[in-house]
Amino acid sequence: MGATTETRNVGVTNDAANATDRPLLIVCGDKIGARMAGPSIRSWEMAHALHRRGLPVALAAPGAIDITAPFALHAFDVRGGGLRDAAAGASAVLVQGMTLAQYPFLAAMDLPVVVDLYDPFVLENLHARLDETRSGRTRAHTTDLAALVDQLRRGDFFLCASEPQRDYWLGCLTALDRINPSTYDDDPSLRRLIDLAPFGLPDTPPRPAPTPVMRGVLPGIGPDDHILLWGGGIWDWFDPLTLLRAVRRVADVRDDLRLVFLGTATPSLYQPKQTMAAKARALSDQLGLTGHVVHFNDGWVPYEERGGWLLEADVAVSTHLPHVETRFAFRTRLLDALWAGLPLLVTEGDVLADLVRTENLGRVMPPEDEEATAAALSALLADLDAGG
């Protein structure tokens, strides 16, 4: 997260941290290790950012932890064994996602609770469960919503990643009477109740891989080809299908375009469905792209090695479907692309796409528009040809 975490919310935790040597315990809901998905990466980088500021911090996660850190790491089992003891030694706990619902004893402890709301999982899951029955979706949504409401009632302080997210959560907090004369009198801006911790850029630049990871390694990718890199998982709310059709159009007129999907098998302990990943591979096969123009990296690149892949690419890409999750999303893998200095090809509709457009960091196109996506990709490749 680097310097982007230097926001007022950290000041709120400073008082509690300075009053005791007991650490802030960041409780991650998923695996911490060499290979991590977005929520785990956020917890990992947040712990590092606070440690660099000299604040006592510890990180707890389910399952074995196969990575080292300059702060305490606590592994616990999926039933919470070991987590209670770690929390008992903490000055406060920071949770995200379904953590309080999974481990309700955390909410019952006499500790300040910071809730990280950067991932609007209730909105995300509305789309992720589209292929389930209506009754099943309704039951799951009820569970999600109950978990969210419990968090919003219990939390002492809240984090989110962008101002649009903060607007959304301010509405939710208002509906639950968390915004009231008392909280208003404490701070009319309400920054002492909810503030930003954008998931951002590491302090150190990416390091090249010791040997090539794509060029001359993946079939058909030569030293002078232009590599378009999809930097994370192919989740069901994304739209790789429009991208693949656009890539087919561009590849018909130039033979130096290659698209690489960085990860296809999530390291998550919970193995979320990846229906869209299967659809993307099937369409790539159907279009005759797989293994030549398009490559799917089977597995998941270790977190500390992602810089080598980014530095070998020419353009980063993220395309998504038009739905409510997009408005409040914070595509953390796109910041990896900025970290590596890559131009971006992105679908409009979220706060990072707005940044790409206003800061001229790449090309932004409408959702599900194959022609516009192909045109934007062609323009970026022309810029590269011209040395831009």
C-alpha positions as CSV (number, residue, x, y, z in Angstrom):
1,M,0.0,0.0,0.0
2,G,2.9,2.3,0.6
3,A,2.4,6.0,1.0
4,T,-1.3,5.8,-0.1
5,T,-2.1,4.5,3.4
6,E,-1.0,7.7,5.0
7,T,-4.5,8.9,5.6
8,R,-6.4,10.2,8.6
9,N,-7.8,6.8,9.4
10,V,-4.3,5.6,10.6
11,G,-4.3,8.5,13.0
12,V,-7.4,7.0,14.7
13,T,-5.6,3.8,15.4
14,N,-2.4,5.6,16.5
15,D,-4.0,6.5,19.9
16,A,-4.9,2.9,20.7
17,A,-1.6,1.6,19.4
18,N,0.6,4.1,21.3
19,A,-1.2,3.4,24.6
20,T,0.0,-0.2,24.7
21,D,2.6,-2.5,23.2
22,R,-0.2,-4.9,22.2
23,P,-0.5,-5.0,18.5
24,L,-3.4,-4.2,16.2
25,L,-4.5,-7.6,14.9
26,I,-5.4,-7.7,11.3
27,V,-7.6,-10.7,10.7
28,C,-7.5,-11.9,7.1
29,G,-10.4,-14.1,6.0
30,D,-8.4,-16.1,3.5
31,K,-4.9,-17.6,3.0
32,I,-1.8,-15.6,3.5
33,G,1.2,-17.0,1.7
34,A,3.4,-16.9,-1.4
35,R,0.3,-16.9,-3.6
36,M,-2.6,-14.6,-2.6
37,A,-5.7,-13.1,-4.0
38,G,-6.8,-9.5,-3.6
39,P,-8.3,-9.5,0.0
40,S,-5.3,-11.3,1.3
41,I,-2.9,-9.0,-0.5
42,R,-4.7,-6.0,1.1
43,S,-4.3,-7.4,4.6
44,W,-0.7,-8.2,3.9
45,E,0.2,-4.8,2.6
46,M,-1.8,-3.0,5.2
47,A,0.2,-4.8,7.9
48,H,3.5,-3.9,6.2
49,A,2.5,-0.3,5.9
50,L,1.6,0.0,9.6
51,H,4.8,-1.8,10.6
52,R,6.9,0.6,8.6
53,R,5.4,3.4,10.5
54,G,6.5,1.8,13.8
55,L,3.1,0.7,14.9
56,P,2.8,-2.7,16.6
57,V,0.8,-4.9,14.3
58,A,0.1,-8.7,13.8
59,L,-1.6,-10.6,11.1
60,A,-3.8,-13.6,11.5
61,A,-5.0,-15.9,8.7
62,P,-6.7,-19.3,8.3
63,G,-4.5,-22.3,7.3
64,A,-0.8,-22.6,7.1
65,I,1.2,-19.5,6.4
66,D,4.1,-20.2,4.1
67,I,5.7,-16.8,4.1
68,T,7.7,-14.7,6.5
69,A,7.2,-11.1,7.8
70,P,8.8,-8.6,10.1
71,F,5.7,-8.7,12.4
72,A,3.9,-11.6,14.1
73,L,1.9,-14.0,12.0
74,H,-0.8,-16.2,13.6
75,A,-2.2,-19.2,11.7
76,F,-5.6,-20.4,12.8
77,D,-7.9,-23.2,11.7
78,V,-11.1,-22.5,9.8
79,R,-13.1,-22.9,13.0
80,G,-11.1,-20.1,14.6
81,G,-8.8,-22.3,16.7
82,G,-5.8,-20.1,17.7
83,L,-7.6,-16.8,16.6
84,R,-9.1,-16.2,20.0
85,D,-5.8,-16.3,21.8
86,A,-4.2,-13.9,19.2
87,A,-7.1,-11.5,19.6
88,A,-6.8,-11.6,23.4
89,G,-3.3,-10.2,23.1
90,A,-4.3,-7.4,20.8
91,S,-5.2,-3.8,21.3
92,A,-7.8,-3.8,18.6
93,V,-8.8,-6.0,15.6
94,L,-9.3,-5.1,12.0
95,V,-11.6,-7.4,9.9
96,Q,-13.0,-7.5,6.4
97,G,-15.5,-9.6,4.5
98,M,-17.3,-12.3,6.4
99,T,-14.8,-12.5,9.2
100,L,-17.1,-11.3,12.1
101,A,-19.8,-13.7,10.9
102,Q,-17.4,-16.6,10.7
103,Y,-15.8,-15.9,14.1
104,P,-18.5,-14.1,16.2
105,F,-16.4,-14.2,19.3
106,L,-14.4,-11.4,17.9
107,A,-17.4,-9.1,18.0
108,A,-18.1,-10.1,21.6
109,M,-14.6,-9.3,22.9
110,D,-14.0,-6.0,24.7
111,L,-11.8,-4.7,21.9
112,P,-12.1,-1.9,19.4
113,V,-13.1,-3.3,16.0
114,V,-12.0,-1.7,12.7
115,V,-14.1,-2.9,9.7
116,D,-12.5,-2.7,6.3
117,L,-15.3,-2.2,3.8
118,Y,-13.1,-2.0,0.6
119,D,-14.8,-5.0,-0.9
120,P,-18.6,-4.5,-1.3
121,F,-19.2,-8.3,-1.2
122,V,-23.0,-8.0,-1.0
123,L,-23.1,-6.3,-4.4
124,E,-20.4,-8.6,-5.8
125,N,-22.3,-11.7,-4.9
126,L,-25.5,-10.6,-6.5
127,H,-23.7,-11.2,-9.8
128,A,-21.5,-14.1,-8.7
129,R,-24.6,-16.2,-7.9
130,L,-26.5,-15.5,-11.1
131,D,-26.5,-19.2,-12.2
132,E,-28.0,-20.4,-8.9
133,T,-31.8,-20.8,-8.2
134,R,-33.7,-17.7,-7.1
135,S,-34.4,-19.3,-3.7
136,G,-30.8,-20.2,-3.2
137,R,-29.7,-16.7,-4.2
138,T,-32.2,-15.2,-1.8
139,R,-31.0,-17.3,1.1
140,A,-27.4,-16.5,0.4
141,H,-28.1,-12.8,0.0
142,T,-30.0,-12.8,3.3
143,T,-26.9,-14.3,4.9
144,D,-24.6,-11.8,3.3
145,L,-26.8,-8.9,4.3
146,A,-27.0,-10.0,7.9
147,A,-23.3,-10.3,8.1
148,L,-22.8,-6.8,6.7
149,V,-25.4,-5.2,9.0
150,D,-23.7,-6.9,12.0
151,Q,-20.4,-5.4,10.9
152,L,-21.9,-1.9,10.5
153,R,-23.5,-2.1,14.0
154,R,-20.4,-3.5,15.8
155,G,-17.6,-1.5,14.1
156,D,-15.9,1.3,16.0
157,F,-14.2,2.6,12.9
158,F,-14.5,1.9,9.2
159,L,-12.2,1.9,6.2
160,C,-13.0,2.0,2.5
161,A,-11.0,2.5,-0.7
162,S,-12.5,5.4,-2.6
163,E,-14.9,8.4,-2.2
164,P,-17.7,6.7,-4.2
165,Q,-17.4,3.7,-1.7
166,R,-17.4,6.1,1.2
167,D,-20.7,7.7,-0.1
168,Y,-22.2,4.3,-0.4
169,W,-21.2,3.3,3.1
170,L,-22.3,6.6,4.6
171,G,-25.8,5.8,3.3
172,C,-25.7,2.4,4.9
173,L,-24.4,3.8,8.2
174,T,-27.1,6.5,8.2
175,A,-29.9,3.8,7.7
176,L,-28.5,2.0,10.8
177,D,-28.4,5.1,13.0
178,R,-24.6,5.0,13.1
179,I,-24.7,8.6,11.9
180,N,-26.5,10.5,14.6
181,P,-26.1,13.6,16.8
182,S,-23.3,11.9,18.8
183,T,-21.2,10.9,15.8
184,Y,-21.9,14.3,14.1
185,D,-20.8,16.3,17.1
186,D,-17.7,14.2,17.4
187,D,-16.7,15.1,13.9
188,P,-19.0,16.8,11.4
189,S,-17.0,15.4,8.5
190,L,-17.5,11.9,9.9
191,R,-13.9,11.0,9.0
192,R,-13.5,9.7,12.6
193,L,-16.2,7.2,11.7
194,I,-15.2,6.2,8.2
195,D,-12.2,7.2,6.1
196,L,-10.2,6.1,3.2
197,A,-7.4,3.5,3.0
198,P,-6.9,3.2,-0.8
199,F,-5.2,0.0,-1.8
200,G,-2.2,1.5,-3.5
201,L,1.3,1.4,-4.8
202,P,4.3,-0.4,-3.1
203,D,7.1,1.9,-1.9
204,T,9.7,0.0,-4.0
205,P,9.6,-0.4,-7.8
206,P,8.9,-3.8,-9.4
207,R,11.9,-6.0,-9.9
208,P,12.6,-7.8,-13.2
209,A,12.5,-11.6,-13.2
210,P,15.9,-13.2,-13.3
211,T,14.9,-15.0,-16.4
212,P,12.1,-14.3,-18.9
213,V,8.6,-15.5,-17.8
214,M,6.7,-14.9,-21.1
215,R,8.9,-14.0,-24.0
216,G,10.5,-17.1,-25.4
217,V,8.8,-19.1,-22.7
218,L,5.1,-19.2,-23.6
219,P,4.6,-20.7,-27.1
220,G,4.5,-18.1,-29.8
221,I,5.6,-15.0,-27.8
222,G,8.6,-13.5,-29.3
223,P,10.9,-10.7,-28.2
224,D,9.2,-8.0,-30.2
225,D,5.6,-9.0,-29.7
226,H,3.2,-6.7,-27.8
227,I,1.9,-8.4,-24.7
228,L,-1.5,-7.5,-23.3
229,L,-1.6,-8.7,-19.6
230,W,-4.7,-9.5,-17.6
231,G,-3.2,-9.1,-14.2
232,G,-5.5,-11.1,-11.9
233,G,-8.2,-13.7,-11.7
234,I,-11.0,-14.1,-14.2
235,W,-13.9,-13.5,-11.8
236,D,-17.5,-13.8,-12.9
237,W,-18.2,-10.0,-12.8
238,F,-15.5,-9.4,-15.4
239,D,-15.9,-9.5,-19.2
240,P,-13.0,-11.3,-20.9
241,L,-15.4,-12.4,-23.7
242,T,-15.7,-8.9,-25.3
243,L,-11.9,-8.6,-24.9
244,L,-11.2,-11.9,-26.7
245,R,-13.5,-10.9,-29.6
246,A,-11.7,-7.6,-29.9
247,V,-8.3,-9.3,-29.7
248,R,-9.4,-11.6,-32.6
249,R,-10.2,-8.5,-34.7
250,V,-6.9,-6.9,-34.0
251,A,-4.9,-10.1,-34.5
252,D,-6.5,-10.4,-37.9
253,V,-4.6,-7.3,-39.1
254,R,-1.4,-7.6,-37.1
255,D,0.5,-10.7,-36.0
256,D,2.4,-9.3,-33.0
257,L,-0.4,-9.1,-30.5
258,R,-0.5,-11.6,-27.5
259,L,-2.9,-11.7,-24.6
260,V,-1.8,-13.4,-21.3
261,F,-4.2,-14.2,-18.5
262,L,-2.0,-14.1,-15.4
263,G,-3.9,-16.5,-13.1
264,T,-6.7,-19.1,-13.7
265,A,-6.6,-21.1,-10.5
266,T,-7.3,-19.0,-7.4
267,P,-5.2,-19.7,-4.3
268,S,-8.2,-19.0,-2.1
269,L,-8.9,-21.6,0.6
270,Y,-12.6,-21.4,-0.4
271,Q,-12.2,-22.0,-4.1
272,P,-14.9,-19.6,-5.4
273,K,-16.6,-20.5,-8.7
274,Q,-14.9,-19.1,-11.8
275,T,-17.6,-19.7,-14.4
276,M,-16.3,-16.8,-16.5
277,A,-12.8,-18.3,-16.6
278,A,-14.2,-21.5,-18.2
279,K,-16.2,-19.4,-20.7
280,A,-13.2,-17.4,-21.6
281,R,-11.1,-20.5,-22.3
282,A,-13.9,-22.0,-24.4
283,L,-14.3,-18.8,-26.5
284,S,-10.6,-18.5,-27.0
285,D,-10.5,-22.1,-28.2
286,Q,-13.5,-21.5,-30.5
287,L,-11.9,-18.4,-32.0
288,G,-8.6,-20.3,-32.6
289,L,-6.6,-18.1,-30.3
290,T,-5.5,-20.4,-27.5
291,G,-1.8,-21.3,-27.4
292,H,-0.8,-18.7,-30.0
293,V,-2.4,-15.3,-29.6
294,V,-4.0,-16.0,-26.2
295,H,-2.3,-17.8,-23.2
296,F,-3.8,-18.9,-19.9
297,N,-1.3,-19.2,-17.2
298,D,-2.5,-22.3,-15.3
299,G,-2.1,-21.6,-11.6
300,W,-1.4,-18.3,-9.8
301,V,1.8,-16.3,-10.0
302,P,3.5,-15.8,-6.5
303,Y,2.8,-12.4,-5.2
304,E,6.5,-11.4,-4.9
305,E,7.1,-12.5,-8.6
306,R,4.3,-10.5,-10.2
307,G,6.7,-7.6,-10.9
308,G,8.6,-9.7,-13.5
309,W,5.4,-10.5,-15.4
310,L,4.3,-6.8,-15.3
311,L,7.7,-5.5,-16.5
312,E,7.6,-7.9,-19.5
313,A,4.2,-6.8,-20.6
314,D,3.3,-3.8,-22.8
315,V,-0.3,-3.0,-21.8
316,A,-2.4,-4.0,-18.8
317,V,-6.1,-4.8,-19.4
318,S,-9.3,-5.1,-17.3
319,T,-12.7,-5.4,-18.8
320,H,-15.9,-5.8,-16.8
321,L,-19.7,-6.1,-17.2
322,P,-22.0,-3.2,-16.5
323,H,-23.6,-3.7,-13.1
324,V,-23.8,-2.1,-9.7
325,E,-20.6,-3.7,-8.4
326,T,-18.6,-1.8,-11.0
327,R,-19.6,1.5,-9.6
328,F,-18.2,0.7,-6.1
329,A,-15.3,-1.6,-7.1
330,F,-11.6,-0.8,-6.5
331,R,-9.7,-3.0,-9.0
332,T,-6.5,-3.4,-7.0
333,R,-4.6,-5.3,-9.7
334,L,-4.9,-2.2,-11.9
335,L,-2.7,-0.4,-9.4
336,D,0.0,-3.0,-10.0
337,A,-0.1,-1.9,-13.6
338,L,0.5,1.7,-12.6
339,W,3.3,0.5,-10.3
340,A,5.0,-1.0,-13.3
341,G,4.3,2.0,-15.6
342,L,2.0,0.2,-18.0
343,P,-0.6,1.9,-20.1
344,L,-4.1,0.5,-19.3
345,L,-7.0,-0.7,-21.4
346,V,-10.1,-0.6,-19.2
347,T,-13.9,-0.6,-19.2
348,E,-15.5,2.6,-18.0
349,G,-17.6,2.8,-14.9
350,D,-15.4,2.7,-11.8
351,V,-13.1,5.1,-10.0
352,L,-9.9,3.7,-11.5
353,A,-11.3,4.0,-15.0
354,D,-12.0,7.6,-14.2
355,L,-8.4,8.0,-13.2
356,V,-7.1,6.4,-16.4
357,R,-9.2,8.9,-18.4
358,T,-8.5,12.1,-16.5
359,E,-4.7,11.4,-16.2
360,N,-4.3,10.0,-19.8
361,L,-3.0,6.7,-18.5
362,G,-4.4,4.6,-21.4
363,R,-7.7,4.0,-23.1
364,V,-11.2,3.7,-21.6
365,M,-14.1,2.1,-23.6
366,P,-17.8,1.4,-23.0
367,P,-18.8,-2.0,-21.6
368,E,-19.5,-4.9,-23.9
369,D,-18.5,-2.9,-27.0
370,E,-16.3,-5.2,-29.1
371,E,-15.7,-2.6,-31.8
372,A,-14.7,0.2,-29.3
373,T,-12.5,-2.2,-27.5
374,A,-10.7,-3.3,-30.7
375,A,-10.3,0.4,-31.6
376,A,-8.9,1.3,-28.2
377,L,-6.5,-1.6,-28.3
378,S,-5.3,-0.7,-31.8
379,A,-4.7,2.9,-30.7
380,L,-2.6,1.7,-27.7
381,L,-0.6,-0.6,-30.0
382,A,-0.1,2.3,-32.4
383,D,1.2,4.4,-29.5
384,L,3.7,1.7,-28.7
385,D,4.8,1.4,-32.3
386,A,5.5,5.2,-32.3
387,G,7.4,4.9,-29.1
388,G,4.7,6.5,-26.9
